[in-house]
Amino acid sequence: MRRCAIWLSIAVISWGGAVSADDHAGFDRVTGLAHASRSEIIAPHGMAATSQPLATQIALDILKVGGSAVDAAIAANAALGLMEPTGCGIGGDLFAIVWDADTGELTGLNASGRAPALMTIDYFRENGIDEIPKYGPLPVSVPGAVDGWFELHERYGRLPMSDVLAPAIRYARDGFPVSEVIAYYFGASARVRAEYPGFAETFMADGSMPRKGEVFRNPRLASTYEAIAERGRDEFYKGDIARKIDAYMTEHGGLLRYEDMAAHESEWITPVSTNYRGWDVYELPPNGQGIAALQILNILEAYDIASLGFGSAEYIHLLVEAKKLAYEDRAKFYADMDFADVPVEHLISKAYADERRKRISMEKAATSYPAGDAALEDGDTIYLTVADKDGNMVSLIQSNYRGMGSGMTPGDLGFVLQNRAELFNLDPDHANALEPGKRPFQTIIPAFVMKDGKPLMSFGVMGGAMQPQGHVQIIVNMLDFGMNLQEAGDAARVRHGGSSQPTGQVMTDGGTVHMERGFSAATRRALEALGHRLGDSDGSFGGYQAILRDHDEGVYYGASEVRKDGQAAGY
């Protein structure tokens, strides 16, 4: 098999004796690596990978009736806004990277919203507020997702939007059974959001949040989706929905107004990339954090990672130290590029990585790093990817930021508004300083890989500050450790927390390394000996979905996150 010659068939061999089977065992599989939860999904015509099986099936249904990859992605996203409102919804933002097979172009979309005109640093100072709150009316910025849908649909859609949204509308009215992980996050959300107006009425009709297996309905959201399907994007930003949001926010002390909604526009942007061992890895430029993944890969590239072995203390040490370095730049520079001069090309250059790499010691973990010259650990998100029979691929990520966002649930609309404005800095001299009309720093990032000028892989790892770290670990798992698409996602992950942040926090103690249970006690002891502080395995290791294109055979490979409820499926 030609593709196997590239990397798949060498998975077990390339891993060699670096890690024993007992260190990372999970299943008695007759093929592949023991830690993999299942084989990759392989299909010839189309593929979808989402964090909820019903959403995956909706995407496939759209593909089968002639919809494009983008049509299917929007349909799945709408379904997830209903089925997984703990991670996404039309009260939040959206980013996407799209491969257009007809033009041979890779394009990015920034559909993130801006700060309202009334949201100023002076407002918070005058009201004695030192940090933008996590919940309630004050951290609400303009929701960009719906505009993102219509921008994507206008350029790449084939089916009417009414057909695209129809499956989500049916499930919203008829109901769907809540899956296990989502039920857990439903319960967690209620503890801090039930007090906000409209939340309980929408999500707690019987006095409690939906439980696993319970059939949940959201007729309010069904009506909102129907209005958007019938009257288009302007219904959300300039019509009755926008007016209802304005009235609700005005009544409850929020800053978002109709005028902010009406002024919103998404932006088509060019993805940026670095080459890691022959793969061109693409991310979107700030206001998101995607280039942090590119910075980390550039730093790691000079090391013989494969010889260190997956699960070794040496590899994890390098990964963590490279992350610390990149996140110092993230804290200093990353911001809305309409308002700040972000030196993207410099930050992702190989020469810059060479300079930053010199600060890493193999003998000791650093407690702090300076940024280069030139409370983000939370957050929940959905990532999905779809590929169609014509070779189009879309990498899409969408979020309310902190799970169910601000908790603010306007009127009878059936969705929560995001709390993304929490991520502004109230220091007026900082690149990410709050300004009206400015987009806040964003954690959500889609990713894409090209090889030899052809689209290879669409993937993402949802989950706050974990996302760039997750992207890097997927790429390293595949290229350095020879894992296949599913094995790369199932492998135990590392998450470093406590880095300096674009909101103003500064790392002085080296942060904390959280490790999943698949790493050996010997590795943990070795990391502690290097000065790393280890934390519990707390479940915050992201959610992975991916599609890979095998151009030789003309098929797609799909993988889905074992840590979520999701599914990859094709036809």
C-alpha positions in Angstrom: 0.0 0.0 0.0 1.5 3.3 -1.1 0.1 5.3 1.7 1.4 2.8 4.2 4.8 3.5 2.9 4.4 7.1 3.9 3.7 6.5 7.6 0.9 4.2 8.5 2.5 0.8 8.3 5.5 1.9 10.3 3.5 2.8 13.4 4.6 -0.1 15.5 8.1 -0.2 14.1 8.9 3.5 14.4 7.7 3.5 18.0 10.3 0.8 18.6 11.2 0.1 22.1 10.8 3.6 23.4 7.7 2.8 25.4 6.7 -0.7 26.6 3.2 -2.0 25.8 2.4 -1.8 29.5 3.1 1.9 29.7 0.3 2.8 27.3 -1.8 -0.3 27.0 -5.6 -0.1 26.5 -7.1 -2.7 24.3 -6.3 -6.2 23.1 -6.2 -5.2 19.4 -4.9 -7.5 16.7 -3.8 -4.5 14.6 -2.3 -1.2 15.3 -1.2 0.2 18.6 -2.8 -1.1 21.8 -3.9 2.3 23.0 -6.2 3.0 20.0 -9.9 2.8 20.8 -10.7 1.6 17.3 -9.6 1.5 13.7 -9.7 4.6 11.4 -12.9 5.0 9.4 -12.3 4.7 5.6 -14.8 5.7 2.9 -14.6 6.7 -0.8 -17.2 9.5 -1.3 -17.5 11.6 1.8 -16.5 11.8 5.5 -17.7 13.7 8.6 -16.3 13.8 12.1 -18.1 15.6 14.9 -18.5 15.4 18.6 -22.0 14.0 18.5 -23.1 11.0 16.4 -26.4 12.5 15.4 -24.7 15.6 14.0 -22.3 13.4 12.1 -25.2 11.5 10.5 -26.9 14.8 9.6 -23.7 15.9 7.8 -23.6 12.6 5.8 -27.3 13.0 4.9 -26.6 16.4 3.5 -23.6 15.1 1.5 -25.7 12.2 0.1 -28.4 14.6 -1.3 -25.8 16.7 -3.1 -24.8 19.1 -0.5 -21.2 20.4 -0.3 -18.8 19.9 2.5 -19.7 23.4 3.7 -23.4 22.7 3.5 -22.9 19.6 5.7 -20.6 21.4 8.1 -23.2 24.2 8.7 -26.0 21.5 9.1 -23.8 19.7 11.7 -22.9 22.9 13.5 -26.6 23.9 13.7 -27.4 20.5 15.1 -24.6 20.8 17.7 -25.9 24.2 18.8 -29.0 22.2 19.8 -27.4 18.9 20.9 -24.2 20.3 22.5 -25.0 23.8 23.7 -22.4 23.2 26.4 -19.8 23.9 23.7 -21.3 25.9 20.9 -24.3 27.8 19.5 -25.4 30.8 17.5 -24.6 33.1 20.4 -20.9 32.4 19.8 -18.2 32.8 17.2 -16.8 30.7 14.4 -13.6 30.1 12.5 -13.0 27.9 9.4 -10.4 26.8 6.9 -11.8 25.6 3.6 -10.1 23.7 0.8 -11.8 24.5 -2.5 -11.1 21.6 -4.9 -12.3 23.6 -7.9 -9.9 26.6 -7.4 -7.2 24.7 -5.6 -7.2 27.4 -2.9 -7.0 27.2 0.9 -9.0 30.0 2.5 -9.8 31.0 6.1 -12.8 32.7 7.6 -12.7 34.8 10.8 -16.3 35.0 12.0 -15.6 36.3 15.4 -17.6 39.2 16.9 -16.4 42.5 18.2 -16.8 44.4 21.5 -19.9 46.5 21.7 -19.6 50.3 21.3 -20.5 50.8 25.0 -17.8 48.4 26.2 -14.8 50.5 27.2 -12.0 50.3 29.7 -13.4 53.5 31.3 -16.8 51.8 31.8 -15.2 49.1 33.9 -12.9 51.5 35.8 -15.8 53.8 36.6 -17.8 50.9 38.0 -14.9 49.6 40.1 -14.4 46.4 38.0 -10.8 45.3 37.8 -11.4 42.2 35.6 -14.1 41.5 33.0 -16.5 39.1 34.7 -16.8 35.5 33.5 -20.5 35.3 33.4 -23.6 37.5 33.2 -24.3 40.5 30.9 -20.9 42.3 30.8 -18.6 39.8 28.9 -21.0 39.5 26.0 -19.6 40.4 22.6 -21.3 40.3 19.2 -22.0 36.7 18.2 -20.4 36.0 14.8 -21.4 32.4 14.0 -24.5 33.0 12.0 -22.8 35.5 9.7 -20.0 32.9 9.4 -22.6 30.4 8.2 -23.9 32.7 5.5 -20.5 33.8 4.3 -19.4 30.1 4.0 -22.7 29.2 2.3 -22.6 32.1 -0.2 -19.2 31.0 -1.4 -19.3 27.2 -1.1 -22.9 26.1 -0.5 -25.1 24.2 -3.0 -28.3 23.5 -1.1 -30.8 26.2 0.1 -30.1 27.2 3.6 -33.7 26.0 4.5 -32.6 22.5 3.5 -29.3 22.8 5.4 -31.0 23.9 8.7 -34.0 21.5 8.4 -32.5 18.5 10.2 -31.6 20.7 13.3 -35.0 22.2 13.3 -36.7 18.8 13.3 -34.5 17.6 16.2 -35.2 20.8 18.1 -39.0 20.3 17.9 -39.1 16.5 18.1 -36.3 16.0 20.6 -33.0 14.0 20.7 -31.5 11.8 23.4 -28.7 13.5 25.3 -25.4 11.8 25.2 -23.2 11.0 28.2 -20.4 13.6 28.1 -22.7 16.4 27.1 -25.0 15.5 29.9 -22.1 15.8 32.3 -21.3 19.3 31.0 -25.0 20.2 31.1 -24.9 19.6 34.9 -21.7 21.5 35.4 -23.2 24.5 33.5 -26.2 24.8 35.6 -24.2 25.4 38.8 -23.0 28.8 37.6 -25.6 29.9 35.1 -29.1 28.9 36.3 -29.6 32.3 37.9 -29.4 34.3 34.6 -32.6 35.3 33.0 -34.0 32.9 30.4 -31.5 30.1 31.1 -33.6 27.9 33.3 -36.7 28.5 31.1 -34.8 27.3 28.0 -32.7 24.4 29.4 -34.4 23.4 32.8 -38.1 23.2 32.0 -38.5 20.4 34.6 -36.3 22.1 37.1 -33.1 20.3 36.2 -30.6 20.1 33.3 -31.1 17.3 30.7 -29.7 13.9 31.8 -28.1 11.1 29.8 -30.6 9.4 27.6 -33.3 12.0 28.3 -35.1 13.3 25.2 -34.5 17.1 25.2 -36.4 19.5 23.1 -35.8 23.2 22.4 -38.8 24.6 20.5 -37.5 28.1 21.0 -34.3 27.4 19.1 -36.4 25.6 16.4 -38.3 28.9 15.9 -35.1 30.9 15.8 -33.5 28.5 13.2 -36.7 28.7 11.1 -36.6 32.5 11.1 -33.0 32.4 10.0 -33.7 29.8 7.3 -36.6 31.8 5.9 -35.3 35.4 6.2 -31.6 34.9 6.0 -28.6 36.3 7.8 -30.1 39.8 8.3 -32.9 38.4 10.4 -30.3 37.6 13.1 -28.3 40.9 12.8 -30.9 43.5 11.7 -34.3 41.8 12.2 -36.4 40.7 15.1 -33.7 38.5 16.6 -31.3 41.4 16.9 -34.1 43.6 18.4 -34.9 40.9 21.0 -31.2 40.6 21.9 -31.0 44.4 22.3 -34.1 44.6 24.5 -32.9 41.7 26.7 -29.4 43.1 27.2 -30.7 46.6 27.9 -33.1 45.2 30.5 -30.5 43.2 32.3 -27.6 45.6 32.3 -25.6 44.4 29.3 -23.7 46.5 26.8 -24.5 44.7 23.5 -27.0 46.7 21.4 -28.8 46.4 18.1 -26.4 48.8 16.4 -23.5 46.4 17.3 -25.3 43.5 15.8 -26.2 45.4 12.6 -22.6 46.5 12.1 -21.1 43.0 12.3 -19.1 41.6 9.4 -16.9 38.5 9.1 -13.5 38.6 7.4 -12.0 36.2 4.8 -8.3 35.8 5.7 -5.3 33.9 4.4 -4.1 31.0 6.6 -0.4 31.0 7.6 1.8 27.9 7.9 5.1 26.3 8.8 6.6 23.2 7.4 7.2 20.4 10.0 9.1 17.4 8.6 7.5 17.7 5.1 4.0 18.7 6.2 2.8 22.2 5.7 0.7 22.9 8.8 -1.8 25.8 8.5 -3.4 27.9 11.1 -5.3 31.2 11.1 -3.5 34.4 12.2 -4.6 36.3 15.3 -6.9 37.4 16.9 -6.8 33.6 17.5 -4.0 31.5 19.1 -3.3 29.2 16.1 0.2 30.5 15.4 1.2 29.2 18.8 1.1 25.7 17.4 3.3 26.7 14.6 5.8 28.3 17.0 5.9 25.2 19.1 6.4 22.9 16.0 9.3 25.2 14.8 11.0 24.9 18.2 10.6 21.1 18.3 11.7 20.5 14.8 15.4 20.7 15.6 15.2 17.8 18.1 15.2 14.1 17.2 11.8 13.6 18.8 11.3 10.1 17.3 14.4 8.8 19.1 13.2 10.1 22.4 10.1 8.1 22.2 6.4 8.8 23.0 5.9 9.0 26.7 9.5 9.8 27.5 10.3 12.5 30.1 12.7 14.1 27.6 10.0 14.5 24.9 7.4 15.8 27.4 9.9 18.2 28.9 10.7 19.7 25.4 7.0 19.9 24.5 6.2 21.8 27.7 9.2 24.1 27.5 8.4 24.9 23.8 4.8 25.6 24.9 5.9 28.0 27.6 8.0 29.9 25.2 5.3 30.2 22.5 2.7 31.2 25.1 4.8 34.1 26.4 4.6 35.5 22.8 0.9 34.7 22.8 0.4 36.7 26.0 2.3 39.7 24.6 1.4 39.9 20.9 -1.7 38.0 20.0 -4.6 40.4 19.3 -7.0 41.7 16.7 -4.7 42.7 13.8 -7.0 45.6 12.8 -5.9 47.2 16.1 -2.5 45.8 16.8 0.7 45.2 14.9 1.2 41.5 15.4 4.6 40.4 13.9 3.1 37.1 12.6 5.7 36.3 10.0 8.5 36.9 12.4 6.9 34.8 15.2 6.4 31.8 13.0 9.8 32.0 11.2 12.4 29.3 11.6 15.1 31.9 12.5 13.0 33.2 15.4 12.5 29.6 16.6 16.3 29.1 16.5 16.7 32.0 18.9 13.9 31.0 21.3 15.1 27.4 21.4 18.4 28.5 23.0 16.5 29.3 26.2 15.5 25.6 26.8 17.6 23.6 29.2 17.4 19.8 29.0 18.4 19.7 32.7 15.8 22.0 34.3 12.2 23.2 33.8 12.0 27.0 33.6 9.8 28.9 36.0 9.5 31.8 33.6 10.5 33.0 30.2 10.6 36.4 28.6 8.4 37.1 25.6 10.2 37.6 22.4 11.2 41.0 21.0 9.2 41.8 18.2 -7.6 32.5 33.0 -7.8 30.9 29.6 -7.4 27.3 30.8 -11.1 27.0 30.7 -13.4 27.1 27.8 -15.4 24.5 25.8 -15.9 24.3 22.1 -17.0 22.1 19.3 -14.8 21.1 16.4 -16.0 19.4 13.2 -14.7 18.5 9.8 -16.4 17.4 6.6 -15.1 16.3 3.2 -17.2 15.7 0.1 -17.1 13.6 -3.1 -15.5 16.4 -5.0 -12.5 16.8 -2.7 -13.7 19.8 -0.8 -12.7 19.9 2.8 -13.7 22.2 5.7 -12.1 22.5 9.1 -14.6 24.4 11.4 -14.6 25.3 15.0 -17.3 27.1 16.9 -17.8 28.1 20.5 -19.6 30.0 23.2 -16.3 30.2 25.1 -16.9 29.0 28.6 -19.2 26.1 27.8 -22.6 27.6 27.9 -21.1 31.0 27.6 -22.3 33.9 29.7 -25.5 32.2 30.8 -27.5 35.1 29.3 -30.3 33.5 27.4 -32.4 36.2 25.6 -36.1 35.9 25.6 -37.6 33.1 23.6 -34.7 32.6 21.3 -33.4 29.3 22.7 -29.6 30.0 22.9 -27.1 31.5 25.2 -24.8 34.5 24.4 -21.1 34.0 24.6 -18.7 35.5 27.1 -15.8 36.0 24.8 -15.2 39.6 25.8 -13.9 38.2 29.1 -10.6 37.7 27.1 -9.8 41.4 26.7 -7.1 43.0 28.7 -8.0 46.1 30.7 -4.5 47.5 30.4 -4.8 50.2 27.7 -1.2 49.7 26.7 -1.5 46.0 25.9 -2.0 44.7 22.4 -5.2 42.9 23.5 -6.6 46.0 25.3 -10.3 46.4 25.2 -11.6 48.8 22.6 -15.1 49.2 21.1 -15.4 47.4 17.8 -12.3 45.3 18.5 -12.3 41.5 18.4 -11.1 39.9 21.6 -8.3 37.3 21.8 -9.7 34.0 20.7 -8.9 30.5 21.8 -10.7 28.6 19.1 -8.6 27.4 16.1 -9.2 25.1 13.2 -6.2 23.5 11.5 -5.3 22.1 8.1 -2.3 20.2 6.6 -1.0 20.3 3.0 1.7 18.0 1.6 3.3 18.5 -1.8 0.7 21.1 -2.7 -2.2 18.8 -2.0 -4.7 18.8 0.8 -3.8 16.1 3.3 -5.6 16.6 6.6 -8.3 18.7 8.2 -8.3 18.5 12.0 -8.7 20.3 15.3 -8.5 19.7 19.1 -11.2 21.8 20.8 -10.7 23.0 24.4 -9.4 26.4 25.5 -5.7 26.9 25.9 -5.2 23.1 25.2 -5.8 23.7 21.5 -2.4 24.6 20.2 -0.8 22.0 22.5 -3.3 19.5 21.1 -2.5 20.4 17.5 1.2 19.9 18.1 0.7 16.5 19.8 -1.4 15.2 16.9 1.2 16.2 14.4 4.1 14.9 16.4 2.3 11.6 17.1 1.8 11.1 13.4 5.1 12.3 12.0 7.6 11.5 14.8 5.9 8.5 16.4 4.3 6.9 13.3 0.8 6.8 14.6 -2.2 6.7 12.3 -5.1 9.2 12.4 -7.1 7.5 15.2 -4.0 6.4 17.2 -2.7 10.0 17.2 -5.9 11.2 18.8 -6.3 8.3 21.3 -2.8 8.6 22.6 -2.4 10.0 26.1 -2.0 13.8 26.1 -0.2 16.4 28.1 -1.5 19.8 29.0 0.6 22.6 30.5 -1.4 25.2 32.4 -0.4 28.5 34.1 1.4 30.3 31.2 1.2 34.1 30.9 -2.0 35.2 29.4 -3.2 37.9 26.9 -5.6 39.1 29.7 -2.6 40.1 31.9 -1.6 37.2 34.1 2.2 36.4 34.2 3.8 33.0 34.8 6.4 33.1 37.6 6.3 29.6 38.9 6.6 27.4 35.8 3.0 26.4 35.8 1.6 22.9 36.1 1.9 19.9 33.8 -1.3 17.8 33.7 -0.9 14.3 32.2 -3.4 11.6 31.3 -3.1 8.2 32.9 -1.3 6.6 29.9 2.1 7.8 31.1 4.3 5.8 33.3 5.2 6.5 36.9 8.9 6.5 35.8 8.2 9.3 33.4 6.3 11.3 36.1 9.2 10.9 38.5 11.7 12.0 35.9 9.7 15.1 35.1 9.5 16.1 38.7 13.2 15.6 39.0 13.6 18.2 36.2 11.5 20.7 38.3 8.1 20.3 36.7 5.1 20.5 39.0 2.6 17.8 38.1 -1.1 18.1 38.4 -4.0 15.7 38.3 -5.5 14.2 35.2 -8.5 16.5 35.2 -10.3 15.7 31.9 -9.2 19.0 30.2 -7.3 17.4 27.3 -9.4 18.6 24.4 -11.6 17.0 21.8 -10.1 15.8 18.5 -11.7 15.2 15.1 -9.9 14.6 11.9 -10.2 13.7 8.2 -7.2 12.6 6.0 -7.2 12.4 2.2 -5.4 9.5 0.5 -5.0 10.8 -3.0 -3.5 7.6 -4.3 -6.5 5.5 -3.5 -9.1 8.3 -3.7 -10.5 7.7 -0.2 -10.9 9.5 3.1 -9.8 8.4 6.5 -11.7 9.7 9.5 -11.1 9.8 13.3 -13.0 10.9 16.3 -12.2 11.8 19.8 -12.5 8.9 22.3 -12.8 11.5 25.2 -16.1 12.9 23.7 -19.4 11.5 22.5 -18.5 11.9 18.9 -18.3 9.8 15.7 -16.4 9.8 12.4 -18.4 8.2 9.6 -18.3 8.1 5.8 -20.1 6.7 2.8 
